[in-house]
């Protein structure tokens, strides 16, 4: 299999004319040279002026900024990706701070909701339940030979927007765009997949434009058998692939990860990536507050797969810091739709079980009302120093909750992480006002800077894009056979080490988005070395490993083309 390093040299292809121009990964548009236009029969198909990639970026940038809405910009970028992939990535990397919110959160949420409306060209694979007997045939296409990373979703829990059915493909496409833009994974090595098992979203089913399978969601044994068929086929087709699970509902996310994590190289970003970036941000906040991680009291609103994943990783970090497991567990207060998780509650998941509170420990708590123990009760009685939201409930961090927390904590750490922006538990502007400017804030989606007492401060975007691209790069470079929790811990700690707060307590918790490529490479090195330490990758010296990582980083630049004499598909 070719590596990205091979692709830095000239590219051979037998495609000519429109066949060449219509292949997104090979199209150069006006940047085809005169000699290439001669060799590939392009004269007359292109304007006579030979342009450059830089000129094309400038042209597209002007068009992008001229649109009136971010959704229009999202649709424009999706079209560009499907017509000229190199230009798409050059444009995205031209200003990551502005383009990241367009190709990913928050705009990708609307992109998934309106996916059928703007669908134009095939990208990735739609594997529908009626085609379950054709999965191996679908995966067998020779154009997929280079695939090394797959992002797969079943579209049931897209961000905080719920079931979007086939529109979930937008998430798989968006995530893989960040693998390339942030970590340099070659686009030909990525494959977005949507497992279409139907949808329970009536708006989608009743939409005459809906492109997915018009059927209620398949569940139970039939669903599990379909997933097994898919995973088995992936294992056979690509034994060394990295399979990234994305936006599966909580009932499926954790159990699918548990079922397959020891069988192939796989992870769930909603569980492990979210946990790692939350840990990074909290460790950076410790630089500011001076309160060690082992002395933090952490309340998590949303006890699904993401909330339990965050708590589990932070629990391990506290134990690494010297606490016993029993001591560390007492630092966590997880709240779901039925209130604080307490021993004796029904329908407790395996992920929630380690964080159940003992009723005896809650005796003497002053409650707002009898019955379920709500967030305000936890804040009043447990006095948390950290408040993390992964509930998908807009406004859940109310003024009362935040002001109560701020009364007992000098520098409250508050992370409303739910995506997209419309689902955030609170806005940074609200949190700053309700804590008199003392809160350390991290959000899942980008927010504009906040003004407090005449000073303008940027908002920390506590986004998984700091973690998963580097994890993917490190896994591929090291040849890791499995992904361990300690590899995500290593990723989280490495991002924390890059925090501006290490040298400036007034700095942002995380590096600026413009440095995501640098962050991804640093994370890749940490993850690859941890994979070796965990025995899931073959050992090699640090210089060799660093060279492998560097060799895998693809840059969005046009390569020279040569006409292949024999008629084989490029």
Secondary structure, DSSP 8 states (H G I E B T S, - for coil): ---TTGGGS-EEE---HHHHHT-TTT--GGG--HHHHHHTT-BTTB-SS---HHHHHHHHHHHHHHSSSHHHHHHHHHHHHTT-HHHHHHHHHHTHHHHHHHHSTTHHHHHHHTHHHH--S--SEEEEGGGGGGHHHHHT-GGGTT--EEEEE-SSS-TTS---GGGGHHHHHHHHHHHHHHH---GGGEEEEEEE-----HHHHT-TT--S--S----HHHHHHHHHHHHHHHHHH-TT-EEEE-S--HHHHHHHHHHHTTTSSEEEIIIIIHHHHHHHHHHHHHHHH---GGG--EEEE--SHHHHHHHHHHHHHHHHTT--HHHHHTTEEEEETTEE-BTT-SS--HHHHTT-B-GGGGTT---SSSSS--HHHHHHHH--SEEEE-S--TT-S-HHHHHHHHHH-TT-EEEE--SSGGG-SS-HHHHHHHTTT--EEEESS----EEETTEEE--EE--GGGTHHHHHHHHHHHT-SS--HHHHHHHHHHHHHT-GGGT-TTS-SS--GGGHHHHHHHHHHHHHHHHHHTTSS----HHHHHHHHHHH--------EEE-SS----
